[in-house]
Structures are given as structure tokens and as C-alpha cells.
Amino acid sequence: YHCHDGRKHDYSTHPLITFCSTSYFRNGVYYFLAYTPSLFTGNYRMNSTKLPQYAVIGNPIQHTLSPKIHAIFAQQAGIQLEYRKQEVDTTNFSAATKKFFVNNGKGCNVTLPFKREALALADSISDNARIAQAVNCLTQQEDGTLQGDNFDGVGLVQDLNHNLHYDLSQQKILIIGAGGATRGILASLLKKAPEEI
């Protein structure tokens, strides 16, 4: 790693650096703020020209915590990658996404309002995406084609069942909204046999 003042340090195994709180990509350099609460704060940059590129694409997108969350996941799993948020014009999703994959993109999450457009862009789709008729994840395959999937429902049910220990069977469920995310969660919720949605 290189400090913002140009000094070079290896902090990859530093005992004080335990959490990556924020990150961004600018001019070929990956910046992140690493710290252990009450002990250490510093700005660092890491050359990311060879790192696999990932992103979340949407509009608006500034509110998303995905880059922070994926930085933590990557650190925990010992994976090096660059994950950024990318806001694209509502009329330019297809072109912007294709450009992302041409420029060494490996995969992207898709959020509002593009989940239906991501479905149309995918060369192949999973059963979850087919049922939802919406895609929230595009992955480039070895042959260059794009695989579309939808993890909205899987993630929600996993969180409710295993993390919150909430049994959905015979429950009355209210969903507020009717966009791509709702399409993504309905099938997974129905599999849990609620009384009513």
C-alpha cells in the first residue's frame, strides 16, 4: 500500500487495520479508509489496475452501502477486488453496462430502476431470474456472455429465517412497492407458505 503522502508501507497484516469503512476508485487508484475504532485512522491507496472489477449500477446510487459491504466481505474472505458504485443515465443502462464489462468488469449488481433492463441484457438467466422477470446480478462467463440472476428473495428469506429466526409460514406479509425488488422476493416468500401476501 502507499500512503497519500507517497510513503510505501505494507499494512496487509497490520494488527491495527481490521476494518475497511469506505472506498472509491479514481484515476486508476483504489482509495480506502482503514481503521480500528479509537486506535487508528488513515487514508491509503492501492494500485488496482490488475484487480477484478465489480460494481453496483443504478440511478440514484449515491445512497448505497454496497462498496463498503463488499470491501468487508472481500477482506474477510481474503479476496482482492475493486468494487464501486456507478450511476448511469436512465436511458443508457445497456450501453454503460456493456462498457463496464469491456473494461475488465467481471460482475455487477443491478439496482433500481434497471432490473428489468438487466433481464433483457442477459444472454442466459437463472430460474430465480426467470420467475422474477428481473435481474439484480450480471456475471460475465468465460465465453464473454452475461449470466443474469436474482438473489433478492434468497437473501431476504435467509436473513429473516437464519439471522432473525423468524418463521414465515402462515404469516400475513405486506410488501410496500411493486418494482423489480418485489418481483425478486415473491417466489422465495411463497415457498415459505405464508397465509397471505
Disulfide bonds with the S-S distance in Angstrom:
none
